[in-house]
Amino acid sequence: MKITVAHSPDSDDAFMHYGLASGKVPTEGIEFGHLLADIETLNQAAFEGKYEVSAVSFHAYAHLTHKYLLLPHGSSMGDDYGPIVVARVDGPSSTKGITVAVPGTLTTALLALRIFDPDVKYTLMPFDRIQDAVREGEAQAGLLIHEGQLTYQDEGLKKIVDLGEWWAERTKGLPLPLGGNVIRKDLGGDTIRTVSRLLHDSIAYALDHRDEALDYALQFGRGLDRAKADRFVGMYVNQLTLEYGERGRTAVRRLLEEAWDKRLIPAPVTVEYSS
C-alpha cells in the first residue's frame, strides 16, 4: 500500500516527518511518499481528497469533516506566540483602516486575524512574498506565518499584533491551533490506525533524536541559521504535537466555536479524531 503524506516545505514539518522520511521508523510494509507544498495549496487539495494524509489549516478542516479525520498528533500550535501582523517601523500601529497582506483565505492565521478584527481588510499574497512587500511599501502590513515570525525584526519591520499572544490572553492561556494532520476516512479503520501509529512514531523519533532530525530539517529552513531553526522547530514541534491532550483539544474546540459564532465558517464543527 502507498500512502502520500502531504505537508509544508518547512523546517518544523520536515522535522516532524524525519523518522519516516529517513527510514528510521519501520513502515510495516506501507510505502510512504512525501509531497511538499505550501499550506494554502494543501488546503485546496484537501477539498478534492487528493492525498491520504495531509497537513491542513484548522480553518480548512472546518470545511473538510466529511472527508477527513483529524489525527490525534501532528498539530502545530502557537503557545503564547503565533502568526504576527507586521508593518514598517514608520508604518501603521493597528489594523484599523489598512489592508493586510495575508497568505491564504483558508489559513488559520487569517481566521484568527478576522476574529481579532472582524472589519479587517486583506489582500492575498504568497506567504514568502509578504515580508518583502511590506518592507518595500507594496503592502501596508503583512500577516507572517512560518519563519517570518522570527526574522521580521532583522528586516526592519515592527509588530502590530502577535495573534498567539492575543489568543492566550483572550482564552486564559490556551494555545492557538494553527494546523493539524488529517487522514482520509475512506482508508478504513485498520489502515487509519496503522498509519496514525507510524506518524506518531515519526514525531516521537524526531523529538528523541533532536540533533539528527534538526540536521535534516535545516535544508527546509529558508535561510534560518541552526539556532533559529532549532528555536522555530521547538515552537511548533513539541508535546502538543505528539499528543493534543485535553488542553490542545479544548483549544481546537474554542477556536472553531468562535469562528462559527462570528459566521467565519459554514457550520458548527464536531471535531473527530482518529484512533
C-alpha positions in Angstrom: 0.0 0.0 0.0 1.2 3.5 -0.8 0.2 6.5 1.3 1.0 10.0 0.3 1.8 12.3 3.2 1.4 15.9 2.1 3.0 18.7 4.2 4.6 22.1 4.0 8.2 22.5 2.9 9.1 24.0 6.3 11.7 23.0 8.9 9.1 22.1 11.5 7.1 19.8 9.2 10.3 18.3 7.9 11.5 17.6 11.5 8.1 16.0 12.3 8.3 13.6 9.4 12.0 12.8 9.6 11.5 9.4 11.2 9.5 8.1 8.2 11.3 10.1 5.5 14.7 8.8 6.7 13.6 5.2 7.1 14.5 5.3 10.8 10.9 4.3 11.7 9.9 0.9 10.2 6.9 1.4 7.9 5.4 -2.1 8.3 5.1 -2.7 4.5 3.5 0.7 3.8 5.2 2.8 1.2 5.1 6.4 2.3 5.5 9.2 -0.3 6.1 12.8 0.8 4.5 15.6 -1.1 5.7 19.1 -0.2 3.5 22.2 -1.0 2.6 25.5 0.8 -0.3 25.2 3.2 -2.8 27.0 1.1 -2.2 24.6 -1.8 -2.6 21.7 0.6 -5.9 23.2 1.9 -7.3 23.4 -1.6 -6.1 19.9 -2.5 -7.9 18.5 0.6 -11.2 19.7 -0.8 -10.7 17.1 -3.5 -9.4 14.5 -1.1 -6.3 14.4 -3.2 -3.9 12.9 -0.5 -4.5 10.2 2.0 -2.7 12.2 4.8 -2.2 16.0 4.7 -1.3 18.9 6.8 -4.2 21.4 6.7 -5.1 24.6 8.5 -7.7 24.2 11.2 -9.7 26.9 9.2 -9.7 24.5 6.3 -10.5 21.5 8.5 -13.8 23.1 9.4 -14.8 22.5 5.7 -13.4 19.0 5.4 -15.0 16.9 8.2 -17.0 14.8 5.7 -13.7 13.6 4.1 -11.1 13.6 6.8 -10.5 12.7 10.4 -8.1 14.7 12.5 -5.1 12.7 13.6 -4.5 12.9 17.4 -1.0 14.1 16.8 0.9 16.3 14.3 -0.6 19.6 15.4 1.1 23.0 15.1 0.0 25.3 18.0 1.2 28.7 19.0 1.6 28.6 22.8 1.5 32.3 23.6 3.0 33.1 20.2 1.8 32.7 16.6 1.2 34.5 13.3 2.3 38.1 13.5 0.9 41.2 11.8 3.9 43.4 10.9 4.5 46.8 9.3 7.4 49.0 8.5 8.8 50.9 11.5 7.3 54.1 10.2 4.0 52.4 9.3 0.7 51.8 11.0 0.4 50.6 14.6 -3.0 48.9 14.3 -5.1 47.0 11.7 -7.7 49.7 11.6 -8.2 51.4 8.2 -5.4 49.5 6.4 -5.1 46.5 4.1 -3.1 43.5 5.4 -1.4 41.1 3.0 -2.4 37.6 4.1 -1.1 34.1 3.0 -4.4 32.5 2.0 -8.1 32.5 2.6 -8.2 29.2 4.4 -5.2 29.7 6.7 -5.9 29.7 10.4 -3.8 32.9 10.6 -6.4 34.7 8.6 -9.2 33.2 10.6 -7.6 34.4 13.9 -7.0 37.8 12.4 -10.7 38.1 11.5 -11.7 37.0 15.0 -9.3 39.7 16.3 -10.6 42.3 13.9 -13.8 41.4 12.2 -13.6 44.5 10.0 -10.0 43.9 8.8 -9.4 44.4 5.1 -7.0 42.0 3.5 -5.4 41.0 0.2 -4.0 37.6 -0.8 -0.3 37.1 -1.4 2.1 34.1 -1.4 3.4 33.7 2.2 7.1 34.0 1.1 6.5 37.4 -0.6 4.8 39.2 2.3 7.8 40.4 4.2 9.4 41.9 1.1 6.1 43.5 0.1 5.8 45.2 3.5 9.4 46.3 3.6 9.2 47.7 0.1 6.0 49.5 0.7 3.9 47.4 -1.6 1.7 46.3 1.4 0.8 48.5 4.4 1.0 45.5 6.7 1.5 41.7 6.4 0.4 38.6 8.2 3.5 36.4 8.8 3.5 32.6 9.2 6.4 30.2 9.3 9.9 31.5 9.8 9.0 35.1 9.3 7.8 35.2 12.9 11.5 35.0 13.9 13.1 37.1 11.2 10.9 40.2 10.7 12.8 42.4 13.1 16.1 41.6 11.2 14.4 43.2 8.2 13.4 46.4 9.9 9.8 45.6 10.5 7.7 46.0 13.7 5.0 44.0 15.3 1.4 45.3 15.3 0.0 42.2 17.0 1.1 38.7 17.7 -2.1 36.7 17.3 -0.8 33.9 19.5 -0.2 36.3 22.4 -3.6 37.8 21.9 -5.3 34.4 21.8 -3.6 33.3 25.0 -4.8 36.4 26.8 -8.3 36.0 25.4 -8.6 32.4 26.4 -6.7 32.5 29.7 -3.7 30.6 28.4 -4.9 28.2 25.6 -2.6 27.7 22.7 -3.7 28.9 19.2 -4.3 25.9 17.0 -2.9 26.6 13.5 -2.5 23.4 11.6 -3.1 19.7 12.0 -2.7 16.5 10.2 -5.8 14.8 8.7 -6.3 11.3 7.3 -8.9 10.3 4.7 -11.9 8.5 6.2 -12.2 6.1 3.2 -8.9 4.3 4.1 -10.8 2.2 6.7 -10.2 1.7 10.4 -7.3 -0.8 10.3 -5.3 1.3 7.8 -6.1 4.5 9.7 -4.9 3.1 13.0 -1.6 1.8 11.5 -0.8 5.0 9.6 -1.7 7.0 12.7 0.7 5.0 14.9 3.5 5.3 12.4 3.2 9.0 12.1 3.1 9.3 15.8 6.3 7.2 16.0 7.9 9.5 13.4 7.3 12.6 15.6 8.5 10.8 18.7 11.7 9.7 16.9 12.5 13.2 15.9 11.9 14.5 19.5 14.1 11.8 20.9 16.8 12.3 18.3 16.7 16.0 18.0 20.1 16.8 16.6 19.9 14.4 13.6 16.3 15.4 12.9 17.3 19.1 13.0 20.2 18.4 10.6 17.6 17.1 8.2 15.2 19.9 8.8 17.8 22.6 8.2 17.6 22.1 4.5 14.0 23.4 4.7 14.7 26.4 6.9 14.7 29.1 4.2 17.8 30.9 5.5 17.5 30.2 9.2 20.7 29.5 11.0 20.8 26.5 13.2 20.0 28.3 16.4 16.9 30.0 14.9 15.8 26.8 13.1 16.1 24.9 16.4 14.0 27.6 18.1 11.4 27.6 15.3 11.1 23.8 15.4 10.7 23.9 19.2 7.9 26.4 18.8 5.8 24.1 16.6 7.0 20.5 17.3 6.7 19.7 20.9 4.5 17.7 23.3 1.3 19.3 21.9 2.4 17.9 18.5 2.9 14.4 19.9 -0.4 14.4 21.6 -3.1 17.2 21.8 -4.0 16.4 25.3 -7.1 18.0 26.8 -5.6 21.5 26.6 -5.0 21.2 22.9 -8.4 19.7 22.2 -10.1 22.4 24.2 -8.2 25.0 22.2 -9.4 23.4 18.9 -13.0 23.4 20.1 -12.7 27.0 21.3 -11.3 28.3 18.0 -13.9 26.6 15.9 -16.7 27.7 18.2 -15.6 31.3 18.0 -15.3 31.0 14.2 -18.8 29.7 14.0 -20.1 32.4 16.4 -18.8 35.0 14.0 -20.0 33.0 11.0 -16.5 32.8 9.6 -17.0 29.0 8.8 -20.1 27.5 7.1 -21.4 25.4 10.0 -20.7 24.3 13.6 -17.9 21.7 13.7 -17.8 18.5 15.7 -14.2 17.6 15.8 -13.5 13.9 15.0 -10.1 12.4 15.9 -8.9 9.1 14.5 -7.9 6.4 17.0 
